[in-house]
């Protein structure tokens, strides 16, 4: 892989992680205009937090793919996706 492509994928992975964590742990969604009308504790807020977990897991797997010398196994990817989705759902219960 070329250095430019690795740098581009690294930026995408980092942005995905940062925005996913912001979506999971923010108390309200007013920082993003498409979600500003979503109220806390609703099913829509829980869905946004769950999908934010997917963004965090995808960003992590992408960065791991760039810097890992071994193959990233499908089972490992699914474990990360499910784990961060559940973390997002848990955040939806408390935030």
N, C-alpha and C positions, 0 to 999 in steps of 0.2 A: 504494500500500500504506500502511496506517495505521502510525503510529509504534509502537503497542502490538504489532502483528503483527511488525513488523521487529525489535523488541526480543526478542520470544519466539523468533523464528527465529534471531537472533544467539546467544541463550543455548543453543539446541539445537545449533547449529553448533559453538560453542566447547566444549561438553561432549563432543560427538562426537569432536572433535579431541584433546582432553585424554585421554579414556578410550581412544581408539584408539592414541595414542602410548604410553600406559601399558601397554597390552596388547602392543604391538610390542616395546618395549624393556625390559620387566620380566624379571628373571631367573627368577622363579617367579610363579605365579598365586594365591598364598595370600591376596592382598588381596581376591579375589572368591570368595565361598564356593562358587559353582557350579563353579568351575574349580580348586579347591584340591587335588583328587586327580590332576590331570593332571601327569605327570612330564615333565621336561625331555628334549627330543630325540625324543619320540614323534610319531606322525603327528597326534595330537590337538592337541599343542602347536603344531605347524606350522600346522594348520588355524585355531587361535585367532589366531595371529599374522597369517595371511593375511586373515581377516575383520576384524581390527583395522585393517589397511591400508584396507579398504573403508570403515570408519568415518571414518578420517582424510580420505580423499578425498571422501566424502560431506559431511562437515562443511565442508571447504574450498570445495567447489562451492556449498554452500548459502550460505555467507558471501559468496562472490563474486557469487552471484545477487542478494543483497540490495543490495550496494553498486555493482554494475556498471550503467552506463547502457546498455550494448549487450547483446545476447542472448548467452547462453552456448551455444556450439555443441555438438551431440551428440558430434562427434568429439573435442572437447576434454575433455568429461566422461569419455568412454571411455579416453582417454589417461591422465587422472588416476587413474581406477579401476585400470587395469592396472598403472600405475607404482607405486602404493602397495601393491597386492597383491604385486607382485614384491619390493618393499622388505620387506614383512612376511615373505615366504618366505626372503629372505636373512637377516633377523634370526633366523628359526627355525634356520638352519644354525649360527649363531655363538653364540646365547644359550641 
